Amino acid sequence: MGCFQSTPQDIIQTTPAKSTSKKHDISPIYDALPSKAQEYEVRNVYDGDTLTLIDQRRVRFLGIDTPELKEKQAFAEEAKAYTRNLCHKKNIWLTFEHEEKDHYGRLLAFVWVKAPQGKGYLCVNEGIIAEGLATAYTPGGKKLHNWDKLIDMQKRARETKRGMWVNFNDYSVLKTSNGSAFHQRNCKHISKSRNLVQLKASEAMDKGLHPCRTCLADK
């Protein structure tokens, strides 16, 4: 998407370019599992951020959103392959935060596996962000314990053009004053909003915002 050609009077605000990066250990590998991790067996991996346990419960990965297979979005197959390689028909560990289930009845969890390289445990949610195969996402804007780390990992993947970021070109977007998503100008979700803020997509992502699933689904 190119820059907007004009700005109506109710979209005058701009946000200054400000770094939100904090110093975090951005490795997705940990020496030990979290104390409350629970072990489960996986029946099937549905896509990059969803799997089914042997007891038929479905798990939705917390903190991330991967490209959609049904919409044939770019890197959807790569995201699924990443998660399948680590989790399909294997034992995993889950940890929970806030609500344990979403409104579809899926378990909302961080997924852990033994680190493929050997010692330690890999947080798959963080690993797939680091590989550039997912974006940071939390429904309802509820901040997760590792949210700043996920944002830093996403930024690093984008800046090093990993995965879905390989052809990323920055573009202008809009956000509402309190919204958790950013949008294109013609998006129906902001058609009646005033006092919109214009900023770059990269800046919006570094602030922890996510692309609108309607107007930016194919971006």
C-alpha positions as MATLAB code, in Angstrom:
seq = 'MGCFQSTPQDIIQTTPAKSTSKKHDISPIYDALPSKAQEYEVRNVYDGDTLTLIDQRRVRFLGIDTPELKEKQAFAEEAKAYTRNLCHKKNIWLTFEHEEKDHYGRLLAFVWVKAPQGKGYLCVNEGIIAEGLATAYTPGGKKLHNWDKLIDMQKRARETKRGMWVNFNDYSVLKTSNGSAFHQRNCKHISKSRNLVQLKASEAMDKGLHPCRTCLADK';
ca = [
       0.000    0.000    0.000;
       1.264    3.483   -0.779;
       1.099    6.565    1.389;
      -2.250    8.307    1.645;
      -2.634   11.140   -0.831;
      -4.601   13.472    1.424;
      -5.641   13.732    5.026;
      -9.123   14.907    6.057;
      -9.478   17.309    8.942;
     -10.307   14.571   11.464;
      -7.065   12.675   10.700;
      -4.599   15.451   11.432;
      -2.893   13.751   14.371;
       0.391   11.987   13.793;
       2.514   10.057   16.228;
       6.207   10.816   16.596;
       8.673    8.145   15.603;
       9.712    6.723   18.939;
      11.538    3.503   19.693;
       9.608    1.178   22.002;
      12.296   -1.474   21.970;
      13.387   -2.757   25.367;
      16.301   -4.999   26.156;
      15.041   -8.557   26.415;
      16.609  -11.935   26.006;
      14.905  -12.731   22.732;
      15.770  -16.402   22.595;
      12.674  -18.660   22.616;
      14.636  -21.405   24.410;
      14.536  -21.734   28.205;
      16.590  -23.847   30.605;
      13.485  -25.326   32.265;
       9.736  -25.531   31.850;
       7.520  -23.088   33.759;
       6.507  -24.518   37.137;
       2.836  -24.918   36.162;
       3.425  -26.543   32.765;
       1.127  -29.523   32.081;
       1.989  -32.336   29.680;
      -0.329  -33.368   26.824;
      -0.195  -35.490   23.682;
      -0.947  -33.985   20.275;
      -3.229  -35.711   17.772;
      -2.925  -33.245   14.911;
      -1.620  -29.815   13.953;
      -4.317  -27.823   12.160;
      -2.280  -24.761   11.194;
       0.530  -22.579   12.516;
      -1.306  -21.494   15.651;
      -3.848  -24.273   16.280;
      -3.534  -27.938   17.189;
      -5.720  -30.749   18.518;
      -4.843  -32.862   21.547;
      -5.328  -36.619   21.748;
      -8.453  -35.996   23.871;
      -9.839  -33.922   20.946;
      -9.568  -30.569   22.689;
      -8.288  -27.851   20.400;
      -5.504  -25.480   21.457;
      -5.112  -21.915   20.167;
      -1.615  -20.512   20.693;
      -1.522  -17.385   22.848;
       0.132  -14.185   21.707;
       0.398  -14.975   18.001;
      -1.525  -15.031   14.749;
      -0.335  -17.012   11.737;
      -1.410  -16.681    8.079;
      -4.688  -18.415    7.241;
      -4.636  -21.668    5.271;
      -8.258  -21.360    4.107;
      -7.554  -17.959    2.580;
      -4.312  -19.308    1.071;
      -2.362  -16.471    2.615;
       1.362  -16.266    1.990;
       3.481  -18.313    4.414;
       0.457  -20.176    5.842;
       1.932  -23.503    4.743;
       5.351  -22.606    6.152;
       3.799  -21.648    9.486;
       1.914  -24.940    9.658;
       5.068  -26.878    8.751;
       6.989  -25.163   11.561;
       4.413  -26.121   14.200;
       3.782  -29.574   12.754;
       7.472  -30.421   12.810;
       7.649  -29.576   16.513;
       4.282  -30.807   17.766;
       2.487  -33.303   15.504;
       1.854  -36.602   17.337;
       4.314  -35.589   20.038;
       4.173  -34.767   23.720;
       4.012  -31.070   24.510;
       3.512  -28.897   27.601;
       0.948  -26.135   27.986;
       0.840  -23.100   30.252;
      -2.149  -20.790   30.601;
      -2.756  -17.110   31.260;
      -5.913  -15.054   31.923;
      -8.850  -17.118   30.616;
      -8.056  -20.767   29.917;
     -10.531  -20.952   26.994;
     -11.804  -18.646   24.271;
     -15.425  -18.263   23.139;
     -14.967  -21.184   20.725;
     -14.052  -23.459   23.631;
     -10.416  -23.736   22.547;
      -7.673  -23.846   25.158;
      -5.588  -20.658   25.066;
      -2.029  -21.592   25.860;
       1.693  -21.226   25.474;
       3.037  -24.397   23.892;
       6.364  -25.898   24.949;
       8.487  -28.667   23.461;
      11.949  -30.020   24.090;
      14.410  -27.805   22.246;
      15.256  -29.441   18.897;
      18.917  -28.479   19.280;
      19.227  -30.356   22.551;
      19.215  -28.857   26.035;
      16.283  -26.814   27.260;
      12.709  -26.156   26.169;
      11.371  -24.143   23.253;
       8.329  -21.892   23.607;
       6.742  -22.553   20.218;
       4.704  -19.330   20.386;
       7.908  -17.324   20.628;
       9.842  -19.489   18.183;
       7.385  -19.021   15.339;
       7.436  -15.244   15.858;
      11.248  -15.297   15.772;
      11.152  -17.223   12.480;
       8.931  -14.550   10.918;
       5.980  -16.902   10.461;
       3.528  -15.205   12.843;
       2.600  -11.764   14.085;
       2.147  -10.777   17.715;
      -1.553  -10.786   18.580;
      -3.626  -10.832   21.737;
      -7.453  -10.668   21.520;
      -9.050   -7.927   23.529;
      -5.725   -6.204   24.108;
      -4.944   -8.243   27.220;
      -1.232   -7.940   27.821;
       0.628  -11.213   28.268;
       3.576  -11.742   30.580;
       5.976  -11.924   27.607;
       4.227   -9.387   25.372;
       7.190   -6.997   25.164;
       9.429   -9.920   24.234;
       7.057  -11.027   21.463;
       7.062   -7.488   20.072;
      10.870   -7.384   20.148;
      11.057  -10.756   18.397;
       8.620   -9.584   15.737;
      10.647   -6.420   15.190;
      13.876   -8.396   14.859;
      12.268  -10.789   12.346;
      10.910   -7.861   10.342;
      14.203   -5.980   10.309;
      16.127   -9.085    9.244;
      13.431   -9.983    6.677;
      12.746  -13.462    7.979;
       9.768  -15.452    6.743;
       6.747  -13.326    5.888;
       8.795  -10.147    6.260;
      11.082  -10.941    3.318;
       9.325   -8.470    1.012;
       7.959   -6.086    3.637;
       7.696   -2.452    2.544;
       6.428   -0.021    5.130;
       3.129    1.762    4.506;
       0.814    4.279    6.160;
      -2.067    3.117    8.341;
      -4.673    4.531   10.710;
      -5.649    3.688   14.271;
      -8.308    4.884   16.672;
      -7.199    6.455   19.930;
      -7.832    3.300   21.983;
      -7.937    0.557   19.366;
      -5.688   -2.515   19.333;
      -5.656   -2.812   15.516;
      -4.481   -0.629   12.653;
      -6.359   -0.144    9.394;
      -6.376    1.068    5.836;
      -8.193    4.309    5.246;
     -11.222    2.709    3.567;
     -11.797    0.106    6.296;
     -15.432   -0.219    7.384;
     -14.390   -0.577   11.023;
     -13.167    3.017   11.194;
     -15.651    4.584    8.755;
     -17.468    6.384   11.583;
     -14.445    7.069   13.770;
     -13.025   10.536   14.314;
      -9.689   11.741   15.603;
      -7.844    8.931   13.899;
      -4.083    8.693   14.219;
      -1.910    8.191   11.147;
       1.367    6.283   11.472;
       3.540    3.732    9.713;
       2.662    0.035    9.916;
       6.067   -0.765   11.421;
       5.521    1.805   14.158;
       2.042    0.416   14.860;
       3.435   -3.113   15.193;
       6.234   -1.924   17.481;
       3.532   -0.427   19.697;
       1.874   -3.846   19.953;
      -0.978   -3.191   17.514;
      -2.037   -5.834   15.008;
      -3.277   -5.512   11.407;
      -7.036   -5.438   10.915;
      -8.281   -8.858    9.867;
     -10.703   -7.247    7.402;
      -8.861   -4.565    5.463;
      -5.324   -5.917    5.888;
      -5.964   -9.644    5.649;
      -3.814   -9.957    2.530;
      -1.182   -7.386    3.419;
];
